[in-house]
Amino acid sequence: MALLQISEPGQSPEPHANQKKRAVGIDLGTTNSLVASVHDDRIEVLLDAQGRMLLPSVVQYSSDGVSIGHAAKSSAVNDPLNTIISVKRLMGRSYQDVVGGEELSANLPANKQDENFSYDFFERNDGVVAINTAQGPKTSVEVSADILSVLAERGRQALGGELEGVVITVPAYFDDAQRQATKDAARLAGLPVLRLLNEPTAAAVAYGLDQQNAGTIAVYDLGGGTFDVSLLRLSKGVFEVLATGGDSALGGDDFDRAIMLWLCEQLNIRHIPTPTVERHLLTLACELKESLSQNESHTVSYNDVSITLNREQLNGLIDPLIQQTTRACKRVIRDGGIDISDIDHVVMVGGSTRSLRVREKVSLFFDQEPLDNIDPDKVVAIGAAIQADVLVGNKPDSDMLLLDVLPLSLGLETMGGLVEKVINRNTTIPVVKAQEFTTFKDGQTAMSIHVVQGERELIADCRSLARFELQGIPPMVAGAAHIKVTFQVDADGLLNVSAMEKSTGVQASIVVKPSYGLDDDSITQMITDSFEHAQDDIVMRALREQQVEADRMIESLESALADNGRELLSNDEYQLLSNEISQLALLRDQGNAQDIKQLIEKISVDSEAFAAKRMDVSIKQALAGQSLDDISAE
């Protein structure tokens, strides 16, 4: 009897063992986004119904509904307040970061402020920034989810069913908050995220550099709104990120803005009157930039005035911005601990690398011709698709392993406002590290855990990530408890911190999910500050450590004197220790680390006899009423 093979609607009639799981890679870009997949062993960038590869990362919220992509982009000039462009720059940032006071000047260059203020921002109760639109307040997560939904639908149409796995790329310098915001957007769009993958790493995978035996690769990624540079090392099948750097507020958008400001000078426009005029001028600037990648000069018209820009003039406008990228490259090479001559390949990524001037400057800096034979707009999505195909289980024999790194150190606050680093920056992730801490006071039954991020020695100079409490610690003398604090960072760079008292097993934990993040300028500034203030920090840390020791000695000795100092010491001995406590309290606030240390050591010597007498009293009290036979029996 012949057997019939039956398949359910929407399922393949092929045997299950041969079925390929549907997975895609998504490049969620600042200016444009796209999606790719591995289908029938071919890597394809998926097109829309009109045959277009790129989806502009633009969403318009009007009273008539929501439009996404090309239709929304065409509305940007006429409806700028409801048309959200470059939303990636808002991912993981708070209202204060974007529009408030000192945070704005710290996180945004001056030329970004006017651009962001063209929107009507709204602060939610949780501090997250939203944009008031005709459809109500919209957060960066919601806007990104709308973009992802369109890309996901392309994947479903091309692969013939629901997606079983998605890899989404992010800038290498995205911190916890920005990565979490990206995952939240994917979750809102109903996507099963396999992993967030650093964009430079995805680009290297797309070029097949992971198939080589070994090598060091620099990935120069200049997109519409962000710049990333990463050093990758391939060794024995392991792809490792040595160091990352960049600027989340630098890209082709800034080239457009520099050209726009030049246009304003030619047109004698001192102040741009409306967002509509600004958007029109930016459109003309983009036209000039793109044309000059092919032509020596180009002319645009504004209000019947013709203006011509040539390539030499363009170079003068954008060279300072390109120089910012090469400075970041220098820092990353230094952080990676290599020489520029050690770099085997340079990969160009991002639409802005089509600029002839960018290619020229990058070649000059790295002293080699970069790899650019894959369309720079496609390369990240292609690498993400390859990784998605592996992670979803379609290539069980693949030995591809990608390891990323932390951009900043993670640690805890200790006594005296000091930072104890648990995981250092540029540590490969995923990673788990644990460290033991103890109590400061006798009888302490709870401990406050303060998780911080940064490179400086003092809490005041680092960024607070989260706080939680470990309760139920058995009352013991100070220093007797053993508290194990574990930091776990997953492959997406998200942090989980747990604390456990070892003798009882009581524990507490927290997933670090801050409501806003640091941009690359802030991260770079924190690293730079750590170098510039290294000597001062060493001196200050030594002082704080001795101040903590002084506090410990003052508290314990005062308690001991109050307990039985009068009974065990002569008046002169009692007065000596009391005077030394007063001297130490004064020196603790006014002296230096070495003087405090010397006085602590002197008091330790002077109080040895008192400590011995107290020990004798304790032993006598413990043995009171017991016979020698009782003690021997024990």
CORNOR-V530827 format. One record per run of one state. SS is the DSSP state (hx for helix, st for strand, lp for the rest). FROM is the first residue (numbers start at 1). LEN is the number of residues. If there is no record, write none. Layout:
SS:FROM:LEN + SS:FROM:LEN
This chain:
lp:1:15 + hx:16:3 + lp:19:4 + st:23:5 + lp:28:4 + st:32:8 + lp:40:2 + st:42:4 + lp:46:9 + st:55:2 + lp:57:1 + st:58:5 + lp:63:2 + st:65:4 + lp:69:1 + hx:70:5 + lp:75:8 + st:83:3 + lp:86:1 + hx:87:4 + lp:91:3 + st:94:1 + hx:95:5 + lp:100:1 + hx:101:7 + lp:108:2 + hx:110:7 + lp:117:4 + st:121:3 + lp:124:4 + st:128:6 + lp:134:2 + st:136:4 + hx:140:20 + lp:160:5 + st:165:6 + lp:171:5 + hx:176:13 + lp:189:4 + st:193:6 + hx:199:8 + lp:207:2 + hx:209:3 + lp:212:2 + st:214:9 + lp:223:4 + st:227:9 + lp:236:2 + st:238:10 + lp:248:4 + hx:252:15 + lp:267:8 + hx:275:17 + lp:292:5 + st:297:6 + lp:303:2 + st:305:6 + hx:311:26 + lp:337:3 + hx:340:3 + lp:343:2 + st:345:5 + lp:350:1 + hx:351:4 + lp:355:1 + hx:356:11 + lp:367:4 + st:371:1 + lp:372:7 + hx:379:13 + lp:392:9 + st:401:5 + lp:406:4 + st:410:5 + lp:415:3 + st:418:6 + lp:424:4 + st:428:2 + lp:430:1 + st:431:7 + lp:438:8 + st:446:8 + lp:454:4 + st:458:1 + hx:459:3 + lp:462:1 + st:463:9 + lp:472:11 + st:483:7 + lp:490:5 + st:495:7 + lp:502:5 + st:507:6 + lp:513:7 + hx:520:13 + lp:533:1 + hx:534:35 + lp:569:2 + hx:571:20 + lp:591:2 + hx:593:14 + lp:607:1 + hx:608:16 + lp:624:4 + hx:628:6 + lp:634:1
